[in-house]
Amino acid sequence: MRLKATLPAAVVVAGGLLALPSPAAALTAGEVSGKMDSHQENAFIAGALDMAASFYDRAGKSQKSKCLMHWYYDDVRSIPEILGVFENYKDKEAVDLLYVLIDRHCGK
C-alpha cells in the first residue's frame, strides 16, 4: 500500500533545512588560549590537528599527514609554538593559524 503525502516533498525538505542550526562561529586563538583551561586547550588543538591529518590522508597527502602528526606529537617545541602563535594573533581563527603552522613545518 502506498502512503499519500500530505505536503509536497519540496516543502518538507525546505522546512527541514530551515530547522537546521546555523554553523557555529569559529573560535579565535584568543578564545582558545584565553578562555579554555589547559585540558580544554590541548583537546581542541589535538582534535583540530587530528582532523587535519585525516583530511590530508583522504586527499591523498599521507606524507603531509604523517609529518603533521610527527611534528605535533613528537616535537616538544610544537605546543609552545602553537600557544605562542595563538597569543600573538588572538583575533585570528585558531584553525587557520594551525594550518599556517602545518604548512610551515610540512610544506604546502
C-alpha positions as CSV (number, residue, x, y, z in Angstrom):
1,M,0.0,0.0,0.0
2,R,1.4,3.4,-1.0
3,L,1.1,6.2,1.5
4,K,-0.2,9.5,0.3
5,A,2.0,12.5,1.2
6,T,0.1,15.4,2.9
7,L,2.7,18.0,1.9
8,P,4.8,18.2,-1.3
9,A,8.3,16.8,-0.8
10,A,9.9,20.1,-1.6
11,V,8.1,21.9,1.2
12,V,9.1,19.2,3.7
13,V,12.7,19.3,2.6
14,A,12.8,23.1,2.7
15,G,11.2,23.1,6.1
16,G,13.7,20.6,7.4
17,L,16.6,22.7,6.1
18,L,15.3,25.8,7.8
19,A,15.2,23.9,11.1
20,L,18.9,23.1,11.0
21,P,21.1,25.0,13.3
22,S,23.4,27.6,11.8
23,P,27.1,26.7,11.8
24,A,28.9,27.8,15.0
25,A,31.3,30.7,14.7
26,A,34.9,29.6,14.5
27,L,36.9,30.0,17.7
28,T,39.6,32.7,17.7
29,A,43.1,32.0,19.0
30,G,42.3,34.3,21.9
31,E,39.2,32.3,22.8
32,V,41.2,29.1,22.8
33,S,44.2,30.3,24.7
34,G,42.4,32.8,26.9
35,K,39.2,31.2,27.9
36,M,40.0,27.5,28.0
37,D,41.8,25.7,30.7
38,S,44.9,23.7,29.7
39,H,43.0,20.5,29.3
40,Q,40.4,22.1,27.0
41,E,43.1,23.9,25.1
42,N,45.1,20.7,24.5
43,A,42.0,18.8,23.5
44,F,40.9,21.5,21.0
45,I,44.4,21.6,19.4
46,A,44.8,17.8,19.3
47,G,41.3,17.4,17.8
48,A,41.9,20.0,15.2
49,L,45.2,18.6,14.2
50,D,43.9,15.0,14.1
51,M,41.1,16.2,11.9
52,A,43.5,18.0,9.6
53,A,45.7,14.8,9.4
54,S,42.6,12.8,8.5
55,F,41.7,15.3,5.7
56,Y,45.2,15.2,4.3
57,D,45.1,11.4,4.3
58,R,41.7,11.4,2.4
59,A,43.1,13.9,-0.1
60,G,46.0,11.6,-0.9
61,K,48.5,13.6,1.1
62,S,49.6,10.9,3.5
63,Q,53.2,12.3,3.8
64,K,51.8,15.6,5.0
65,S,49.5,13.9,7.4
66,K,52.4,11.9,8.8
67,C,54.6,15.0,9.0
68,L,51.9,16.8,10.9
69,M,51.4,14.1,13.4
70,H,55.2,13.7,13.9
71,W,55.5,17.5,14.4
72,Y,52.7,17.8,16.9
73,Y,53.2,14.6,18.9
74,D,56.9,14.1,18.8
75,D,58.4,17.6,18.7
76,V,58.4,19.1,22.2
77,R,58.5,22.6,20.7
78,S,55.2,22.2,18.9
79,I,52.8,23.1,21.8
80,P,54.8,26.2,23.0
81,E,55.0,27.3,19.3
82,I,51.2,26.9,18.8
83,L,50.4,28.7,22.0
84,G,52.8,31.5,21.2
85,V,51.2,32.0,17.8
86,F,47.8,32.0,19.4
87,E,48.9,34.6,21.9
88,N,50.4,36.8,19.1
89,Y,47.3,36.5,16.8
90,K,44.4,36.4,19.3
91,D,41.9,37.8,16.8
92,K,42.6,35.2,14.1
93,E,40.7,31.9,13.8
94,A,42.6,29.2,15.7
95,V,42.2,26.6,13.0
96,D,43.5,29.0,10.3
97,L,46.6,29.5,12.4
98,L,47.1,25.8,12.8
99,Y,47.0,25.4,9.0
100,V,49.7,28.0,8.6
101,L,51.9,26.2,11.1
102,I,51.3,22.9,9.4
103,D,52.3,24.4,6.1
104,R,55.4,25.9,7.7
105,H,56.5,22.6,9.1
106,C,55.3,20.2,6.5
107,G,55.0,22.1,3.2
108,K,52.0,23.2,1.2
